[in-house]
Amino acid sequence: MAVMGSVGDTFIASVAPLFMLSLGSTPFYIGLLTTTEHVQKIARIIGIHLVVHTGKARLMAGSRALAILPVLGLCHLAWQGTIGTTPVVVSLLLFAGREFIRQAGNTVWWAMIQDNTAGDAFGAFMARLRIRQRAASLVVPLIVGWYLGTSPSPGRFGWPFAAGILVSLLSVWWALGIREGPLAEQEEGAFGQLRSAIRTPAVAWLSIFMATYQLIYSATGSMWVVALRNQGVGAMAFVWMGSIAALGQMISLTWWGRLVDGYGPRSTLSTTLLLKAWLGLTWLFLPTEFTILHVWSALFYLAWGILDSGQNMGRTQAMMDAVTEENQVAGFNAIMYAGSLGGIVGGVGGGWVFGLASESTITWSGYPISLVYLAGSQAATFVVYLLSRKLAGYTDQTSTRDAVRSGMPPKA
């Protein structure tokens, strides 16, 4: 199911900014696209209501089936080929609609992960799952990027969208075969369950952690495509950067999984968050020469993939530790909602600020203000590292220094 999701997103979600740019989008609308990805998580409230009646697997399958409808609209929009503000807004609404419907099913994603993991081998399980995901994310973008070319017209996106529909149909069938545990009986409604979950200190601190990180990432990550396109990176090369990031994740996931299983999430989160903050400073040295620019981009995405896989592994383990089975569905979604709030603010604010910075001729110590914005915002990930020190079990887990002394990662 994870692989189907990755392939479908490559055909649809990963090319969304490029499609909107081909329709004439500005950075502001690209920022709004990122914001909608977080606003849509409100649909999980609907999922919490429905899962009692449908069960986890059928809720997942039903959402994947209904999410095909907006993609049909995207196919029509692509093949129609009209350029202007109205098509940009319509495409934004269709991408948002697809994700809104999918999020109702994603209500149960982490609960089903918890149902199908064996506790002590969680890191190894997630490493296997994500390696298979990233294998798909490595190959499919190469095909999509080759097909789109350097400066694709809107019509070129129609067939990738159609391929995404076929993958969605497969995922509907696949979802129905996933094993699920029983739902704990709840006396409260959806909002009451969320309130109870967020009052738990472990969930509350993880929610603050997620909100802060998503604010920073949404304010910067969604602008990478704009910065690189402005500098001369073509659409084909940009899609291929997704494959390079997936390669970085694949080559490091087993290592991160062993580290989390052996020492807990503390050392993994500390290492990856601090290095992500430092990585942001490389935006100040974004080259302009064609070959060097593409080498720089490839190395940036490779490093990001390695660090992101570790952070996600540590964060996922922290989620499993924080959420109990007594309030399973609401606990995971309280954390996701907190991340969404941060993402909403970051997406809108980042798109607006970066749009102004891109049009400005102001420099800081000789650096374009738009690149200073990207560097400074990503460096703020240091704040997220400080928040990771408040997560449940932090003081009981192995520090990065002790992990290095003992061997990183521990022997399998």
C-alpha positions in Angstrom: 0.0 0.0 0.0 2.9 2.3 0.8 4.4 1.7 -2.6 1.1 2.3 -4.4 0.9 5.6 -2.5 4.4 6.7 -3.6 3.9 5.8 -7.2 0.5 7.6 -7.4 2.0 10.7 -5.7 4.8 10.7 -8.2 2.4 10.8 -11.1 0.1 13.4 -9.5 1.3 15.3 -6.4 5.0 15.5 -7.1 4.4 17.2 -10.5 1.7 19.5 -9.1 4.0 22.6 -8.7 5.4 22.0 -12.2 1.9 21.7 -13.7 0.8 24.9 -12.0 3.9 26.7 -13.2 3.1 25.5 -16.8 -0.3 27.2 -16.4 1.3 30.5 -15.4 1.4 30.2 -11.6 3.3 32.6 -9.3 5.2 31.6 -6.1 2.2 32.7 -4.1 0.0 30.0 -5.5 2.8 27.4 -5.1 2.8 28.4 -1.4 -1.0 28.0 -1.3 -0.6 24.5 -2.8 1.6 23.6 0.2 -0.9 25.2 2.6 -3.7 23.1 1.2 -1.8 20.0 1.8 -2.1 20.8 5.5 -5.6 22.3 5.5 -6.9 19.1 4.0 -6.0 17.1 7.1 -9.2 18.5 8.6 -10.8 15.6 6.7 -9.4 13.3 9.3 -12.2 14.4 11.6 -14.6 12.8 9.1 -12.4 9.7 9.1 -12.6 9.4 12.9 -16.4 9.5 12.6 -16.6 7.0 9.8 -14.0 4.4 10.9 -16.4 3.1 13.6 -18.8 2.1 10.9 -16.4 1.1 8.1 -13.4 -0.4 9.8 -9.9 0.8 9.0 -9.2 -1.1 5.7 -12.5 -0.2 4.1 -12.1 3.5 5.0 -8.7 3.5 3.4 -10.0 1.8 0.2 -13.1 4.0 -0.1 -11.1 7.2 0.2 -8.7 6.1 -2.5 -11.6 5.3 -4.8 -13.3 8.7 -4.4 -10.0 10.6 -4.8 -9.9 9.5 -8.4 -12.7 12.1 -9.3 -10.6 15.3 -8.9 -7.8 13.7 -10.9 -10.2 13.2 -13.8 -10.7 17.0 -13.6 -6.9 17.5 -13.7 -6.7 15.3 -16.9 -9.4 17.5 -18.6 -7.6 20.7 -17.5 -4.3 19.5 -18.8 -5.6 18.4 -22.2 -7.6 21.6 -22.5 -4.3 23.5 -22.2 -5.6 26.9 -21.2 -3.1 29.2 -19.5 -4.0 31.9 -16.9 -5.0 32.6 -13.4 -8.4 30.8 -13.6 -6.8 27.4 -14.6 -4.2 27.9 -11.9 -6.9 28.3 -9.2 -8.9 25.4 -10.6 -5.9 23.1 -10.6 -5.1 24.2 -7.0 -8.7 23.3 -6.0 -8.5 19.9 -7.7 -5.2 19.0 -6.1 -6.6 20.1 -2.8 -9.8 18.1 -3.4 -7.9 14.9 -4.1 -5.8 15.2 -1.0 -8.8 16.1 1.1 -10.5 12.9 0.2 -7.3 10.8 0.7 -6.8 12.3 4.1 -10.1 10.9 5.3 -8.6 7.5 4.7 -5.2 8.4 6.0 -6.9 8.9 9.4 -6.1 5.2 10.0 -2.7 5.0 8.4 -0.5 5.1 11.5 -3.0 3.0 13.5 -2.7 0.3 10.8 1.1 0.6 11.0 0.9 0.1 14.7 -1.4 -2.9 14.2 1.1 -4.5 11.9 4.4 -4.0 13.7 6.1 -6.2 16.2 7.4 -3.6 18.7 11.0 -4.5 19.1 11.6 -4.7 15.4 9.8 -1.5 14.5 12.8 0.3 13.0 13.6 -2.7 10.8 10.0 -3.0 9.7 9.8 0.7 8.8 13.2 0.5 7.0 11.9 -2.3 4.8 8.6 -0.5 4.1 10.3 2.7 3.2 13.1 1.1 1.1 10.3 -0.4 -1.1 8.6 3.0 -1.2 11.8 4.8 -2.1 12.7 2.2 -4.8 9.5 3.2 -6.5 10.3 6.9 -5.9 13.7 6.3 -7.5 12.5 4.8 -10.7 9.2 6.4 -11.5 10.4 10.0 -11.4 13.1 9.2 -14.0 10.4 8.0 -16.4 8.1 11.0 -15.6 10.9 13.5 -15.9 12.1 12.1 -19.2 8.5 12.2 -20.5 7.9 15.8 -19.4 11.1 17.2 -20.8 12.6 20.6 -19.9 9.7 23.0 -20.4 6.5 20.9 -20.6 3.2 22.4 -21.9 0.1 21.7 -19.7 -1.0 19.0 -22.1 2.1 16.9 -21.3 0.8 16.3 -17.8 -2.4 14.6 -18.8 -1.0 11.1 -19.3 0.9 11.1 -15.9 -2.4 12.1 -14.3 -4.1 9.2 -16.1 -1.4 6.8 -14.9 -2.1 8.0 -11.4 -5.7 7.0 -11.7 -4.7 3.4 -12.6 -2.4 3.2 -9.6 -5.2 4.5 -7.4 -7.5 1.7 -8.6 -4.8 -0.8 -7.7 -4.4 0.7 -4.2 -8.2 0.4 -3.6 -7.9 -3.4 -4.1 -4.6 -3.6 -2.1 -6.0 -1.7 0.9 -8.7 -4.3 1.5 -6.1 -6.9 2.2 -4.3 -5.2 5.0 -4.7 -6.7 8.5 -6.2 -4.5 11.1 -6.6 -4.6 14.9 -9.9 -4.0 16.7 -10.9 -0.5 17.5 -11.0 0.4 21.2 -14.5 1.5 22.3 -14.8 5.2 22.8 -17.4 7.1 24.8 -16.5 10.5 23.4 -17.0 11.9 19.9 -14.3 12.7 17.5 -13.5 16.2 19.0 -13.6 14.7 22.6 -11.1 12.0 21.6 -8.8 14.6 20.1 -9.0 16.7 23.2 -8.2 13.8 25.5 -5.3 12.8 23.3 -3.7 16.3 23.2 -3.9 16.6 27.0 -1.5 13.7 27.3 2.0 15.3 27.8 3.8 12.9 25.4 1.3 13.7 22.6 1.3 17.5 23.5 5.1 17.9 23.2 5.2 15.8 20.0 2.4 18.0 18.6 4.4 21.2 19.3 7.5 19.5 17.7 5.5 18.6 14.6 3.9 22.0 14.3 7.2 23.8 14.5 8.9 21.6 12.0 6.1 21.7 9.4 6.0 25.5 9.7 9.7 25.8 8.8 9.7 23.1 6.1 6.5 24.4 4.4 8.0 27.9 4.4 11.1 26.7 2.6 10.7 23.3 0.9 7.8 24.4 -1.4 10.0 27.2 -2.7 12.9 25.0 -3.8 11.2 24.4 -7.1 10.8 28.1 -7.7 14.4 28.9 -6.8 15.9 26.2 -8.9 13.6 26.9 -11.9 14.5 30.6 -11.6 18.2 29.7 -11.6 17.8 27.5 -14.8 17.0 24.0 -13.6 14.5 22.4 -16.1 11.3 20.5 -15.3 12.9 17.2 -16.2 15.9 17.7 -14.0 13.7 18.9 -11.1 11.6 15.7 -11.2 14.8 13.7 -11.3 15.8 15.4 -8.0 13.0 13.4 -6.4 14.8 10.2 -7.5 18.1 11.4 -6.1 16.4 12.2 -2.8 14.8 8.7 -2.8 18.3 7.2 -3.5 19.6 9.0 -0.4 16.8 7.5 1.6 17.3 4.0 0.3 21.0 3.9 1.0 20.5 5.1 4.6 17.2 3.6 5.8 18.6 0.4 7.1 21.3 2.3 9.0 18.7 4.7 10.6 16.4 1.8 11.4 19.1 -0.1 13.3 20.0 3.2 15.1 16.5 3.8 16.3 16.0 0.1 17.3 19.3 0.1 19.2 19.3 3.5 20.9 15.8 5.0 20.5 14.8 8.1 18.5 16.9 10.7 20.5 20.2 10.4 18.8 18.6 10.1 15.3 16.5 13.2 15.7 19.4 15.2 17.2 21.8 14.3 14.3 19.3 14.8 11.5 17.8 18.1 12.7 21.1 19.7 13.4 22.5 18.7 10.0 19.4 19.9 8.2 19.8 23.3 9.9 23.4 23.5 8.6 22.4 22.2 5.2 20.2 25.3 4.8 23.3 27.5 4.7 24.3 26.0 1.3 21.5 28.0 -0.4 23.8 31.0 0.0 26.2 29.3 -2.5 23.7 28.3 -5.1 25.7 28.4 -8.4 24.6 29.8 -11.8 26.7 27.8 -14.2 24.6 25.1 -15.8 26.7 22.0 -14.9 27.7 23.1 -11.5 24.1 24.1 -10.7 22.8 20.6 -11.5 25.6 19.0 -9.5 24.8 21.2 -6.5 21.1 20.4 -6.8 21.8 16.7 -7.0 24.1 16.8 -3.9 21.6 18.9 -2.0 18.7 16.4 -2.7 20.9 13.4 -1.9 21.9 14.9 1.5 18.3 15.9 2.2 17.1 12.4 1.4 19.6 10.8 3.8 18.7 13.3 6.6 15.0 13.2 6.0 14.8 9.4 6.1 16.5 9.5 9.5 14.3 12.2 10.9 11.2 10.4 9.7 12.4 7.2 11.3 13.0 8.9 14.6 9.8 10.9 14.5 7.8 7.8 13.7 9.3 5.8 16.6 8.6 8.8 18.9 4.9 8.7 17.7 4.6 5.0 18.4 6.0 5.6 21.9 3.7 8.6 22.6 0.4 7.1 21.4 -1.4 4.3 23.3 -3.8 1.8 21.8 -6.6 3.1 24.1 -6.9 6.3 22.0 -5.0 5.1 18.9 -6.8 6.8 16.0 -7.3 10.2 17.7 -3.8 10.2 19.2 -2.0 9.9 15.9 -4.3 12.4 14.3 -3.9 15.0 17.1 -0.2 15.0 16.2 -1.0 15.2 12.5 -3.3 18.2 13.0 -0.7 20.1 15.0 1.7 19.6 12.1 -1.0 20.8 9.7 -1.4 24.0 11.6 2.3 24.7 11.3 2.2 23.8 7.6 -0.7 26.2 6.9 1.1 29.2 8.4 4.4 28.2 6.8 2.9 27.6 3.3 1.0 30.9 3.1 3.7 32.9 4.8 6.6 31.3 2.9 4.9 31.7 -0.5 4.2 35.4 0.1 7.6 36.3 1.5 9.5 34.3 -1.1 7.5 35.9 -3.8 8.4 39.4 -2.6 12.1 38.3 -2.1 12.3 36.9 -5.6 11.1 40.2 -7.2 13.4 42.3 -5.0 16.9 43.5 -6.0 18.0 43.8 -2.4 21.1 41.8 -1.4 22.6 40.9 2.0 26.4 40.8 2.1 26.3 40.2 -1.7 23.7 37.4 -1.5 20.2 37.7 -3.1 17.6 38.2 -0.4 15.6 35.3 -1.7 18.5 32.9 -1.0 19.1 34.5 2.3 15.5 33.8 3.1 15.8 30.1 2.2 19.1 29.7 4.2 17.8 31.5 7.3 14.5 29.7 7.4 16.0 26.3 7.0 18.6 27.1 9.6 15.7 27.7 12.0 15.4 23.9 12.2 17.7 24.3 15.2 14.6 25.3 17.1 13.0 21.9 16.3 16.1 20.2 17.6 15.6 22.1 21.0 12.0 20.9 21.1 13.1 17.3 20.4 14.7 17.4 23.9 11.2 17.6 25.4 9.9 14.4 23.8 8.8 11.5 26.0 11.7 9.2 27.0 14.4 11.7 25.9 16.4 11.5 29.2 16.2 7.7 29.2 17.5 7.3 25.6 21.1 7.1 24.4 22.6 10.5 23.5 24.3 11.1 20.2 27.7 11.3 22.0 27.2 7.9 23.8 25.8 6.4 20.6 29.0 7.4 18.7 31.1 5.9 21.5 29.1 2.7 21.5 29.0 2.4 17.7 26.6 4.0 15.2 24.6 2.0 14.4 24.7 -0.8 16.8 25.5 -4.3 15.4 22.5 -6.1 14.0 
